[in-house]
Amino acid sequence: MASQLDVQLHGDSISIVKKYGPVLRDIVQSKFGCNAEFYGVGSGNRKPTVVPEKKFSVELHKGLKVSVWKADLTSFRVDAVVNAANDQLQHYGGLALALSRAGGSVIQQESDKYIQQNGKLQTGDAVVTNAGGALPCKKIIHAVGPCLPAFPTAAMVSQAEPKLAKAVKSILNQVEKHGLQSVAIPALSSGLFNFPLHRCADVIVSTLKEYHDKTYQTKYPLREIHLVNHDDPSVGEMHRACQNLVSTTTKSYSHAAGSHGKGASNASTTTVQVNNVRMTLKKGKIEEQQTDVIVNTASKSLKLSDGQISNAILQKAGHKMQNEIEKYYRNSHQKYHVMVTQAYKLHCKEVYHTLCANSYQESAQQILSQAIWECLTQATAKSHRSIAFPAIGTGNLGFSNTEVATIMTDIMEKFAHKHQQVIMDIDIVIFPSDNDTFKAFEDQLRSLQGRTSDSSPSSSQGFEHSNVSQAHPSVTPNPQIRLTNASDEATQEAKEWLELLLFYSSGSIVVHNNFIQYFGEQEFQQLHREAKQGVSIEEFFENGCAGVIVKGESNEDIRVVALQVEAMLCKVQKDFVDEEVDLMTLTASPKVSYERKPCEKSGQDFCDRDNEMRSCGLKVVRVDRVENCTLKEHFDLKRKQLQSTNAPQRMYQRIRVQFCNMVSHVGFQREYAPPDDPRYGDGIYFTGKVDEAMNVWKSMEEKYLYFVEAQVLTGNSVLGEPGLIVPPPIRDDPLCRYDSLHGGMGISVIFNGHQALPEYIIICKLLSN
């Protein structure tokens, strides 16, 4: 599960983020690999350009739902949206550009990395990147459909149809591979790619139907496919294609909406959205729901066979659920309003069993309210995004339909207002024949909609009958930056860096980074242009460590200039990596790629390193194995060139977090980790032990400590001395030099990065923390 941290903004930090949000987002991505989303500052977020409107929906006989929407894909709330991509994943036009702008630089960066590692895509291929930015989805699936010339012939279209079908199948394969529950697909290859819209719709819909009939299985996570376009012609063609190709025996939204009998009522749903919480009332069986959480109402006896809802859940889940409740809760003296069990055979992740009092008992309404609140807060704490409730209390507990509907909707409304950052789908599931209870909830939701509309006419809350609002999550009232990454370490480091930059007020900011030495006159002229009156910029270079000191009277001006310095450093480092990759491909593999694979905490690689670090007062929190075939080729070539009989040594280097990916990509450079005291020469330093590395790089003050474990070719070595930029010659021959230098505390210094091969990146904390 992704790590997420929020940085609360105040004072001049709000105006800085508002003006320089995109720059700040790029820096955070480059330095820490984190996505940054901005709330409450008017930067980084956007409103939908089209009011979402559902035109058609159908549930196929295996349970897969297909719908047609007129909506803006950049604000459509779904697990994954599909981008109509080109074979180089360059997002410079149409939908691709819109998604890339909304999602931020992470999309293009991940796309570039994929192409760099794997080469260009073929027509019909689809790949996945993270979303990020203002996009309310988890993933973007980039699919390459066929590209036709303007005014293509019938033969050209016929030849391209199988390729379009292949692209749709590739999308569905990626959905399955990544365990996604919902996907939004546009009219691929129409528009800029010139595929006739009428045939495009037919191919897409027929491919979806074929997938459902021949491939789809009910055990798949995928539940909903949305065909989403913002223009009327595309929406109309998708609607037509669905009506023509979907079996007439399957009940659809269009049929239900067009009928006036009892069947229309049975098929209807009612939806209200308050902030980021979407409440949907529908008819169905609670045990058949496919949400993250299903809520059950259990009796005080803890026998799940008591009560219609509880017994239905038990029969579907299996009796292991009953055994779990008895094992963990029967003998407990604690008072529970909600008990959590596994899902077993249900189509959810967890089941929350509520224990409520009979309606005639004291505080019964309060207990019912508290149980519903606990269900919602527990689901939020576990990052669940959807939860299904039955009408709790309308059976054996004796509450009236209106009473339950009032209590439940009231608690859900309060939850939505209190947790405005939480995105949650709440389904209220009423048994199909229970029309009275359905009507009671429908009345309460309509009343809720009236209240929310009156109190906030400009909000994104909406009410629809048989039509679900897909508005973009509303902006939170408190200005903040939300950071997300796969690791807790990255988000924590990014948060601390941001807080130091945005809030530290001492009249100066120091940026330490040896890549400042790559700044030329142009870069410094740009900085001085950016700097306002009263701000000075001073470069320094001491003991092999370079940096910039930004001073001034205005803290806001200082922060803005420091931000510009960091942005320029990110660009310099990217250009440096690109140049190194070009050089590496001249003598080794034509393609440079790398992976950082996390080691299991129970595995030998992790345990060995944790034991070694603990002896130095450190605790390992993560170990990544570095795999880079091109670096290995260069290392082996260097090994042959040195012609040394000495075996490579296992050694360590301590680096800053922002250089972890660079060392994995292009190997070691002296700019990453200049020692505090370069007494043995101006090269690339390594130590034979971890505690020695902590002495060589004492000045690094980060929450986490980052070590690179490497195989190092020291070869023929000699004692180093200050100021050496290459090893000294052996005897009097200037062309024959030592391979490395050495010093006290097991230090080795090399001057060619290919003499060292990074194998592990070890992230630690002090045991005292």
N, C-alpha and C positions, 0 to 999 in steps of 0.2 A: 504494500500500500504506500502511496506517495506521501512524503513528508510535507507539511504545510505550516508556515509561520506567518504572522501578520506583524507589520511595522506600523504603529500608529503615528500619524503625521500631525504636526501642530506648528504654529508660528510660520516662519519664513520657509520651512520645508515644504509646505503646501504649494506655495508659488513656484518653488524650484521644480517640484515634480510636475506641476501643471505645464511649465515651459519646456522642461527637458525630459519628459517622461519617456519618449522613444529612445533617447540617448542612454538614459539610465537603464532601461530594459535590456539594451544591447550589451552594456557593460556587465550587468549581473549575469547574463547568459554566458558571456565570454569568460569571466573570471571564475564563476562558481557553477556554471551549467544549470542555473536555476531559471525558471520562468517567473516573470514578475507581472502581476496584474494590479492596476490602479483603480481605487474606488474613492468616490467623493471628492475628486480633484479636477474633474472634467478632462482627464487625460487617459487614454488607453481604452476607454469603454465607448460603446456606441449603441444607438437605439435602432430597432429594426426599420428598414426603409419601406417595408410592406406589412400591413396588419395581417397576421396569420389567419388563414381561412381554410378550413378543411372542406373539400369538395366531394370527396367520395371515400368510403372505407368499407372493407370486407374482411371477414374472418374465414379463412379457408378451412377445410374440414380437419386438417391436422393441428389447427390452432394458430397458425401463422396469420398475422394481420397485415393487410396491405392497404395503404391510404394514399390519396392524392391531395396535395396542399398547394395553395398559393401563399408563398411565404419567402422570407429572406433567409437563405442558407447560413449567412454569417451570424444570425441571431436565433437559429432554430435549435431548441433544446433537445438533444438526442445524444446517444453514446458516440456515434461517428457520423460525420458528413463526408460525402464523396466530392472530390475535386476533379474536374475535367483537366487533366495534366498533359503536358507534352513529354516527349521521350527523354528530355534532359532535366525535367523537373524545375524548369525556370518559370517562376510564377509572375509573368509580366503583363498579363492581360486577362480580361473577362473575369470569370468566377475565380480563377486561380489567384489573380491579383487582389480581388476583394477579400478572399480568405486569408491571404498572406498579410495584408495590411491589418486586418482585424486581429490576427493571431500573433503578429509580431515577428521578429527576426528568427525566432527558434525554428519556424517552419522552413524557411529557406536554408538555414544552416544545416538542419537535419537532412534536407533534400540534397544539398551539395555533398554532404558526407556520404550519403548513400551512393550517389553517382560516382564519387571518387573511389569508393571501395568496390563497386559492382559494375560500373559502366552504365551506359544509357539503357533505358527500358525498351522493350519491344511492344508493338501494338497489341493490346489485349492484356498487358501486365497491370498489376496494381500493387502498390506498396503503402506502408503506414508510417506516419509521423505523429508526434504529439501535437496537440492543438495550441494551448497557451493563449496569452493575451486576453482579448475580450470575447473569445469564442466560448460558448457555453457547452461545448462538446468535449469528449475525452480524447478522441483521435480524429485525424484526417486520413482518409483513404484516397490516395492519388492514383487514378485510373487513366490509362492511355487508350482512348478510343481511336478509331480510324479517322484520318484526316483526308478529306476529299477536296478536289479543286472546285472553284466556283462553277455552278451549273453542271454537276456531274451527270454522266449518262446513266441510263438504267442498268447497264452492264457493270459500271463502276460501283453503283449502290449495291447490286446483288453480290459482288465480290467482297464488299466491305461488311455486309451484314454478319457473317460468321465471326469477324474480328470484334464487332461491337458486342455480340453475344458472349464472346470469350472475356471481354472486359468486365461485363456484368457478373459472369461466373467467378472471375478473379476477385471482384469486390466481395462476393459472398464467402469465398474461401478465406479472405482476410478477416471478415466478421467472425467466422467460426474460430479461426486460429487465435484471435485475441479475446474470445469469450464475450463479445459485445451483444447486448440485448436489442438494440435498435439502431437503424441506419437510415440516413436520408440521401437519396440518389436523385441527381438532376437529369435533364435530358442530355446525356453524354453525346458528344460529337456533333450535336446540332450547333447552330450559331457559328462561332469562329471556325469550326471544323467542317462546316458545309454539308453535314449529313441531313437529308430531307427529314423534317420534323415528323411528318406523318409516319414514315417507315421507322424512324428512331423510336417513337413511342411503341409501335407494334413489336419491335425486336426486344426492347427492354422488358415490356410486360410479359410477352410470351416466354422469355428466358426465365423470368421470376416464377411463372406458373410451372414451367418444366422443372425448375429447381425444387419447388414445393412438392410436385407429384412424384419425382424420381429420387431426389436426394435428401430432402429435409426430413429430420427426425425430431420427434417431440422432446427428446433429451437435449437438443441443442439450446444454448442460451438465447439465440436469436428469437425474438417474439414479434417485432414490428419492423416493417419496411415502409418508409415514407417516400413517395415520389414528389419531390419538392422543386418548384420553379417559381420565379417571381413575375413572369410575364404571362398574360392571358392565353396566347396561342399555345405555349408549351403545356400549361395547366389543362387547357381544353383537350389537347391531343392525348395526354396521359389519362384523362377522365374517360375519353371515348375508348381508348385501347383497353382500359380495365373493364368497362361495361361490356365490351364485345367478347373479351377472352375469358372472363371469370364465369364459372358455372352459374347458371340462373337458379340453381337449387340452393345456392349459398346466400344467406341473408346479408345484405349490405346496408351501409349507412344511407345510400341514396334511396333504397327501397323503403326503409323504415321512415325516413323523413317525408317520403311522399305518400304514406298511407295514413289513415285516420282512425283505424280500428284499434282493437286491443293489442294487436301485435306491435304496433308502433310504440306503445307505452312500454312494453316488455323489452324492446331493443334499445330504449333511450338511455342516455347518460346525462348527467348534469355536472358541470365543472365550474369552480370558482377558484381564482388565483389571488392570493394575498401575499404580497412581497414575492418571495421565492418559493412559497409553499403552494402546491396545486392540489386542491381537494376535488376528487371525482366520485360522484355517486353513481353506482351501477348495480344491475342485477346479476347474480351469479352465485356460485358455490364457493365459499371461503376456502375450502380445502383444495380447490383447483387453481387458485391464484398464483401468479408467477412474479411476485414482488420479492424484494430482499427479505422482508419480514412478514410473517402472517401472525395475526393476533388471535388468540383463543380465549374463551371465557371458561375457566375451570371452577369446579365446586370446591368447597372447603375440605371435602373428604379426599381431595387429590385424585379421585377416580375419574379418568378421562371419559369413561363410558357413560357418566352421568351428564345429561344434557345433549340436545340435538347437535349443536355446533361442535362441542368438544368430542362427541362420539364420532362425528363425521371426519374430523381431523385425525383422530386415533386410527380409524379404519384405513384411511389413506396413508398415514405415516407408518403404521406398524406398531406393534406392542413394545418395541424397544424404547419408544418415547415414554410409555408408562413406567418402564423399569428405571429410566433415567430420573424421572421425577421422584420416585420412591427412594432411590438411592441417595440423592443429594438433598432432598428437602423434607421428607416426612419426619425425620428425627431432629430437625433443626428447631431451635427455640426462637429464632428470629422471626419477625413479622414481615412477610413479603406481600406486596401488592402485585408484583410481576415476577414470574419465574421464567428463566430462559432455558430452552433445550435445543438440541440439534433438530434439523429438519427431517432427517431420515428420508422417506420416500416422497415428501412434498417438494414442490417446485419453488423452493425459497432457500434462504441461507440459514435462518433461525426462526424459531417459534417463541413468541412471548405469551405466556399463560397468565391471564389476569385473575386475581382472587378478589372478588367484590362481595359486598354484603347485600342481603335481601333488602328490598325497598323500604320495608317497615322498620328496619333496624336503625338505631341512632347513627348519625353521620354517614348514612349509606351513600348519599349523593356526593359527599366530600371524598369518600373512598373511591367511588367510581371515577371522579374527576382526577384524583391523584394517580390512579392506575393508567388512565389514558395519557396523562402527562409523562409518567415514567416510561411508557412505551416509546413515546416520541423522543424523549431526551436520551434514552439508551440507544435507540437506533442512530441518532445523530452522533453520539460519542463513538460509535463503531463505524462511522462513515457510510452507513447505509443510505441509499437514495430513494427507496420506496418502501411503503408499508401498507398492508391491507387490514382493515378493521371490519368485523361483523357489527351488527347492532347490539352492543354489549348491554345485557340487563333486561332485554325485552322478553326473555323466556322465563326460566324458573325463578329469576330474581324478582320478578314482579313489577318492574318499572314500566310506565306507559311509553308508547311509541314517541309521543311528543316530548316527554321528559328526557328520554335517552338522546333523541335528536338534538335537543337544546343543549344538554351537557356536553355531548361530544363535539358539536360544531363550535361551541364557545371555547372549549379547551384548545381546539385546533387553531382557532383564530388567535388566541392569546399566544400560542406557541409561535405562529408565523410572525407576530409583531415583536416578540422578544428575541427571536433568533433570525434576524433579518438577513444574515449572511448564509444561512443554511438553505440548500436546495433540496426539496423533499416532495415526492409524489405520495399523497395519501389517498388510498382507495377505500371508500365505504361500500362494502359489498352486502347487498340485501338478497335474501333467498328469492328466486324468481317469482314465486307465487304470493309473496308477502307485499301486496300492493299498498296496504295501509302504512306500513313502516317506511316504504319507499317514499310515499307521499309526504309523510311527516318530515323526513330528512330533506326532501326537495323544497318544502316550504321554508325550512331553516336556512338552507343555502341561498335561496332567493332573498331572504331577509338579510343575510350576511352580505350579499352582493350590494344590496341597497345601502347598507351602512358604510361599506368601504368606498362606494362610489361617491356618496355624499361627503365623506370626510377627506377624500383625496382624489379629486377629479382628474388630476394630471398623472396619476400613478399608472403602472402597467397592469393593474389588476383587471380581470375581465371575467364575464359570465357568458356561458354558451350552453345551449341545449343541444345535445348530441354533437358537440364540437369543442375540441380541447384547445385552449389557448396555449400558444408556444412563444409567448413574449420572452424577450431576453431578461435575465435576472436583474432586478432593480438595483440601482446604485445604493450602496450602504450610506447612511447619514454621516458616519464617522470617517474622515479621510484616512486612508491607509494604503499600504502596499502589501499585497499577498504574494508570498514566495512559495513555490512548489518545486520539488525535486524528488528523485527516487530515494535519496539518502538524507537522514537527519543531519549529518555533518555538514552537507553542502548548504542546507537552508539556514542552519545556525551560523555558519561562517558568513553567509550573505547578509543575514540580519545584523550581525555585529558590525560588519563593514558599513552597511547603510546607516546605522545609528551613529557610528563614528563620523561619517561624512556629513550627515544632515543635522546633527544635534551638538556636536562637539564645538565648544566656543572658547578658544584660547588665544584668538588673534592670529593663528597660523595653522596650516595643515601640511604635514610632511608625507610625500608619496615616495615610498622606497621601491625601486624597480630598476634593475641594470639595463633594461631595454631603453631607458631614457637616453643612453649613449647613442642610440640610433636616430635620435631627433636631429634634424638638420636645421639650417637657417629658416627654411620655410615653416617648419613646425613651431619654432619659437616665435617667429613673426605672427603666426596665427594666434598663439597663446596671448601675446601682448595686445593683439587686436581685440580679443575676447575680454581681456582684463579691463575693468573699469578704473577710473581714476582712484588712486589711493590703494591699489593692490600691486604688490611686487612679486616677481617670480625669480627665484634663485636656484640655479643648478649646483649640485655638490657631488664630489667624488672623493670618498675617504676610505682607505684600506680596502680598495677593490669594490666598494659598495657605492652605487650611484642613486641619486634621487632628486626631487624637486621640493623646495620649500615655498609655499604660497602664504604671503603675509598681507595684512591689510586692516583697515579700521572697521569695515563692514563684514560681519560673519557671513551674510548671505552672498556677498560678492566673492569672498574667499572660497566658499563651497562651490559656487558656479565654476570658478576657474579650476579648482581641483577636479571637478567633474570632467571638464574639458581635457585635462591632462590624462585622466584615466581612459577617456574615450580614444585619445590619440595613441596611448600605449596599446590598447586592444587592437587598433588597426596596424600598428607597427609589428606586433606579435603575429598577427594573421599573415601579413606580408612576408615575415620571416619564415613562418612555417611553409608557405607556398613556395618560396625559393628553395628551402631545404628539400621539399618533396621533389621539385624539378631536378635538383642535383642527384638525389638518391636514385631516381629512375634512370639516370644515364648509365649507371654501372650495375644495377640490380633489377629487380622486378619492375615491369612497366607500370605497376599499380601499387601504391602504398596504402595499406589498410591496417587497422589495429583494433583490438578489443580489450576491454577491461572486464574480466569475468569475476564476479564476486565468489569467494571461496565459502563453502558451508562452514558454519561455526563449529559443527561437530566433526569436520574433516581434519585430516592430518596436517595439511598446509596451514590452516588457521591455528590449530592447537600448538604446533611447533613454534610458531612466531609469537603467540600469546605467552607461552612459557618463557621465551627469551626476553620479551619486553617486560614481563612482570619482575624479572630479576633486576631491571633497571628502574623500577618504580612506575612503570607504565602499564596501562590496560588497553589491549587491542579491541577496537570496536568494529573494524572492517579490514578485510584483506582482499585485494583485487589482483588476480593474475593477469599480467600483461602478455598479450600475444600479438606479435608483429613480425611477419615473415621477412619483410624487407630489412628491418634492423638486424635480424638473425643472419641474413645473407651478408650484410656489411661486416658484422662482427666476425663471422667465419673467414671472410676475405682478409680482414685485418690480422686475424690470428695467423694466417699463412704468411703474410708479409713480415710479421715480426720475427718469424722463425725462432721463437723462443721455446725452450723446453719446459718453462714454468707453466703450470696449469693456471687457468683463470681463478681469481680469488672471489669469494663471496663477500661483498662489501656494501656499505650503506651511504646514502646521501639524504640529508634532510632538506626538503624544499617547501615552498609555499603552495597553498592549495591551488592557486591559479595556474601553476605549471605542471600539474599532474597529467593533464591530457596532452600537453606539449611533449613531455618526456616519453609518453606512451606512443606518440605519433612520429616524432622525428629524432628521438634519442636525446642524449645528454648535451647540454650547452653550458658554458661557464656562467652565462647570464642568469640561469635559474637559481643558483645557490652559491653566491660568493661567500667565503668564510668570513667570520668576524676579524680574523687576523691572517692575511695571506702570506705568512712568513716563509712558505716553502715554494713560492712561485705563483704566477697569475694564470692558473689552469683550472681544471675541473677536479674538485676535491671529493675524496671518498675516505671512509674510515672502516676499519675492520670490525668494530664493535659498536653497538647502539649507544652505550654511554659515552663513547668517544665522540660520536656524532653530535650528541647533545652539548658537548663542550665546544666543538668547532663552530656550531651554529646556535650560540646562546641568545642572540639578539632577536630571534624570531619569537614574537609574542602573539600566538594564536590560540584559540580555545582548544583546537586539536593539533596534534603533531603528525606531520606527514613524512614518512620515510620511504625511499625507493631502495629496494634490495636488488642488487645487480651482480652480474658476473663481470669482473674487471680484469683486463689484460695488462698487467703491470710490466711484464717482460723484463728487460735489463734496466734496473733502476739505480738511481744515485740520489744522495742527500740533496734536498732542494734548498733554495735560498730566496730571499725577497727579490722581486723584480723580474724574475725569469719569465719570459713569454713563450719559450720553447725549451725543451731539455738541452743541457749543454752537450757539446761534441765529446765523443770518446777519443781520448788522446788529442791529436792535432788535426784530425780529419773533420772539416765542418759538415761534410755530407753524411757522416756516420755519427749519429747521436743516440743518446740513451732513449729508452722507450717511455720512461716515466720518472717521476721524482718521489721521494719518500721523506717522511719526517717523524717527529715524535708522536706518541699515542696512536700508533698504527695507521698513520695518514698516508695516503697515496694520492699523487696528482698526475693526471693525464692531460694531454693537449689535443687529443683527437677524440671526439665524442663516440666514434665507432669502436673504440677500445673498451667500451662498456655496454652491456646489454641489460636493459631494465627487465626484471622478471616479476617483481611484486611491488605493489604500492600498499603500504601498511599505515593505517590511520589509527592513532592512539589518543588516549587521554591520560593525564596524570592520575595515579591511583588515589591521590588525596582528593580529587575532584568528584 
